């Protein structure tokens, strides 16, 4: 399997362009199942999860053309309303197809996505929402079977503002005539981007006075063209890599507003940032990194996907910092690997206490998940000597052309496969 070899100790310098958002692109691709007309999507990052989603769409009956980050989705025969486990097990987000397939066929069979390294991520919020919309849910041989004689509009209050459940129920409600209201919904930019695309397809979705989503369902949607929003997690990760290496980097093509909490935290830690409408400049800083306590929370709070890269920065602070992980119950698996690199981290349940060290040391480590993997890459960029990061297939799920972008910033990083 591929791994990264990183010779650290170099300050990053230059500019890096933000790719389209993985977490926005995936549900938008799935939303093309709501129509038989062509859809053209720009700024779709070339990532493992994206390629898996395209395979899913092809299996279900779509024709896919993918070139230069543009995906064209067209009809290619009759759509299927079920997926095999072999495809679903590659990516938990595959459960998104349940909403569109249920809306179009009134029956859908989707294997349960199973466990996840960073937590349980239950789909019960999705299922309870589908039941409110008139579907019956049956579990059989590891599959979820959704059936409805007729889908009906409803008022649905999510027990937690789940991003995926919000998006899944939105897609389903778009093809249910009448008014569906979703309350306690996720407010992430990726949800907003899906809403923009769905409305381009002819849906009627608006945000109510209290933040609820009001969907006036249609009998059919049409094709549309859309450019995916910038990836706030990727842009935030490069800001943190610049800060941790004491570099001078401009992250452009991003939406700084989507990372406002991270920007505030970096400023609190001592860094000077220059912010424009579409870029963030992390200025070189040689002073002590101040310890900052962060608590992950649904948007607009501190993103759980930036918690691990942030922890790497805090390993180099002058004092003791804390990270409270309030989203996923098992998202500190990168901490023992950072400890192998000389970090001082103690975790207890949902809290990690990080006592800063002067330097990190190179080591042989392995990624356990996507964002934890990026934390180890940033640590390798900071550490003196040669760091080897295994299981980079996790990292490939969410960072487009990572080694090329880092190399352009002056990093010494290469991909290596000992089996080849």
N, C-alpha and C positions, 0 to 999 in steps of 0.2 A: 504494500500500500504506500501511497505517496506520503511524504513528510517534508517539513521545512527545515532547512539548515540556515541558521541565522548567526551571523557574526556581529555581535552587538557593540554598543559604545559609540555609535555615530548619531549625531544630532540630525533629525530630519529637517530638510530645507526645500522650499519651493512651493508649488501649488498642486492640488489634486482635485479632480472633478468628480462630483457625486453622481453615482449611477441612479437609475430609477429604483423605486422602493420594491423590494421583494414582497413585503407584507401587503403592499397595495396591488402589485401585479397579479399575485396568485388569485385572490377572489375576483378581480376584474376579468381575468382569463376564464374563470369558471362561469361568470355571469354571461358569457357568450352563448351558453347553453340555453338561455332564455329566448333565443331567436334563431331562425334558420337563415337570416340575412347575413351578409358579410360584415365582419367587424375588423377594424385595423387599429392595432395598439402599438404606440411608439414608446421608446425608452424602457423597453422590457429587458431587465438585466439577464445576461447569460449565466444562469446559476443552476446548480443541481436540482433545486426544488422547482424551478421554472421548467426545466426539461422534463421532470417527472409529471408536472401538471399538463404539459403538452402531450405526453404519452397518454394520459388519462382522457384528454379531450379526443384524441385520435381513436382510442378504444371505444369511446362512447358514440363515435360516428362523425366527428368533425375532420375536415381537411386543414392541415396546418402548413403555413409557410413562415419560416423564421429566418430573417436575414438582417444583419446590421442593427440589431436590437428592435426590429419591427416585426410584429407577429400579425399575420393575416389569417383569420379564422373563417372558414366557409363551410357550408353543409356538404356532406359527402355520404348521402344515403340516409337511411332511417336511424334515428338516435336510439341507443340502448338506454335502459333505465336501471342498470346494475353494474357493479364493479367487482373484479376479482380481488381477493386478499393480496395477491402478489403485487398489485399496484398500490393498494391502500397502505400496506405496511411500510412502504418507502417514505411516506410523508403523512403526518397526522392531518395536515390541512386538506387532504383529499375528502374529508367528510363534508366540506363545503358543497360538494355536488348534490347533497341530499335536498337542499332547498329548491334549486332550479328543477331537478328531476321530479320531485314531488309536485311542484307547481304545474309542470307540463304533462305528466302522465297520471297523476293521482295515486301512483304507486312507485316505490323505489326501494331497492335492496342494496344496502351498503355495509360492508364488513366494519365492525368496530375497529378504530385505529389502534387500540392497544395502549401500552404504557409509553412513557416518555422519560428520558433521563432526568429532566429537571422537575418532574412532578406528574401528578395524576392527570390533570387537564380533562376533567369529565365532560361528556357530551350531554349530560342530563338537561342543561339549560336549553340546548337546541331542541331536545325531544319534548320537553314541557311546552315550549313555544309552538312546535308543530301540532301538538295535541290541542292547544288553544285554537289553532287554525282549522281544526276539524279532522286531523289525521289520527289514526290508531297506530300505536307503536308496538311491534312484536319483536322479541329477541329470539333468534333461532340459529343454532350452530355458529355462534360468534358473529352473526349478522344482525343488523337492524332492518326490519321490514316496515316501511311506512305505507299506510293505505288510507284513502279517503274517498267516500262516495262523492262528496262535494267539499271543497275547501271554502271556508267562510272567513270574512274579516273579523278581527277581534282586537281587544285591548290586552296587551301582554306586558307584564312587569317582570323584568329579568331580576333574579335573586342576586346577581353580580353583573357588573357592566362588562361582560365578556365580549371581546372584539369579534371573535369568530361566530359566536351565537348571534350577535347583532347583525353581522353581514349575512349569515345564512338565512335568518328570518326575513331580513329586508328583501333578499332576492326572491324568496318564496312569495312574499306579500305583494310584490309587483304585478303578479299575474292572478291576483284574487280580486275580482271586482268588489268595490266598496271601500270603506275606510278602516285601515288597520293602524293602531297606535302602539308604538313600542316605547316603554318607559324604563328608566334606569339603564339606558344604553351606553355603550362605549362611545367616547368622543374623540378617539384617536384620529389623526390626519388620514390614516389609511381607510377609515370608515367614510370620512368626508370624500375621499377620492373615488371610492366605489359609488357613492351617491351621485357624484357628478357624472360618472359614466352611465349609471342607470338612467338618469334623467336625460342624457343625450340619446339613449335608446328609446325614449318616449315614456319612461316612468314618470310618476308624479309624487315626488318625495320632498317634504319640507320639514324644517325644524320648528317645533312649537315654542311658545314663550317660556316653557319650563324645561327646555332641552329635549323633550320627547320627539320621536320621529313619527311623522304622520304620512302614511302611504295611501294614496288613492289608486287602487289596483286597476289595471287595464286587462283587456282580453288578449292583447298581443303586444309585443315590443318589436322594434326594428333594429337594423344594424347601425353602427356608429363608429366614429374615429376618435381616438383619445390618446393623450400622452400621459404616462404614469408619473405621479408626483415623485420628487426627490426622496431618497432613502435617508431618513433622519438618524437611523441607527448607524448606518455606514458613515455619514458625515460626522456624527458624534464620536465614533470610534477613531477617526483620523484626528479630530481635535485632541482626544486623549493621548493618542500616540505622539503627537507633536509636543504636548505638554510633558509627558513622561520622559521623553528623550531630550527635553530642554531645547527643542527645535524652533524654527520660525517657518510656519506653514500657513498657507491660505487654502481653505476648503471652499471651493466655489461650486456654483450650480446647485446650491442647497437652499433650504428655507429656514433661516436662523430662528424664526418664531417657533418652529417645531422643536427646537432644542433650547428654549429659553431657560428652563430650569438647570440644564447642564451648564450653559454659559454663565449663569449666576454662580453656580457651585465652583466653576473654574476661577472666576474672579475672586470669590471668597478665599480660594486656595492661594491667591497671590498673583495669578496670571493676568496680563493685559490682553484684551481681545478687541479687535477692530471689526465691527459688524456693519455690513451693508444689506440691502434687501435680498441679495442672493449669495452672500459669502460671509465667512468668518475667518479672520486673520488671527492666529495664535502667535503672539510675539514671543521672541526668545526671552527667557527669564532664568536668571542664575541665583535668585534668592532662595530662601527656605520655602518649601512647599508647606503651606499651613494645613493642619488636619481639619477635615470637614466631615460632619455627620450627614449622611443622606438616608432617606427612607423611600423605598420604591412604592409607587402608587399608580393607578390608572391615569392616563393623560388628563390634564396637563402636568401631572406629577412626574417625579424622577423615573425614567423608563427602566423597567426591570431588565431589558435587553442591554442596557449600558452599565448595569451594576458590576459585572465582572471586569470590564475594561477600567471602570472607575477604581475598583479595588487595586488594580495594578498600580495606578498613579499614587494611591494612598500608601502603598508599601514604601514609598520613597519620601513620605512627609516627615516633618520635624515634630513629632509628637504622636498622639494616639487618636486614630479616627475610628468611626463606627459606621457600619452599613446595616440597615434594617431591611430585610427582604420580606415584604408583605404580600407578594403576589404568588410565588411558587415555593413549595415547602422543601425543595431539595436542590437549591440553586447555588450552593457553595462548593460544588465538587472541584472547582478550579483552585480553591484555597490550599489543599494539601500539595498541589503541584507548584503553586507559588512558594510555599514553604520550602520545597526542594530547591528552589532558586535563592534561598536565603531570606525570604520574607518572614515576618513575625505576625502570625494571624491565629487568633483563637476564635472558634465558632461555637455558639451555644444556641441551639434551636434556630431562630430566625435572625440572630444578631451575629455579626462578625466584628471583632475588635482587631484593628490593625495598628501595630506599633511600627512606626517608620524606621527604616534602616538606611545607611548611607549609600549602599550599592547592592544591587542584585548580582548573583553569580550565575554563570551559564550552567545548564543541566540538561539531561535527557528527560523530557516530559511528554505527556500525552493529553490531547484534548478529549473531554468527556461530552461536550456539547458545543453548539455553534458559538455562542458569545463567550463561554469559558475558553474556547480555543483562541479567540481573538485576544483575550486577556493574556494568554501565554505568549502569543506573538509579540505583543507590546512589551512584555517582560523580557523577551529575548532581544528585542531591539535596544533595551536599556542595559542589559547585562554584559559585562566584560567576558570575552571568550565565545565559544561556539555552543549555541543552544540547538537542540534537535527536538522538534515538535512532531509527534506522531498523530495519526488519525486526523489528518487535515481534511478528510472528506466531510467532517462536521463543518469546518470553516468554509469549505467550498459551497455550502448550502446558502450562505448569506453575503459573501463578499466577492464581487466581480473583479477579476484580474488583480487580486490582492498583491501578489508578489511583484507584478509589473508596476503597479501604482507606488508601492513602497520603494522599489528600486529607483524609480524616477525621482523620488524624494531623497535619494542618497543612501538608502538602507542597503545592507549586504545580506540578501535573502535569496535562496534558491529552492526550487522544488526538486526532490530527490526520491527515487523509488529503488530501494535496495534489491528488489526482485527483478529489476530490468538491467 
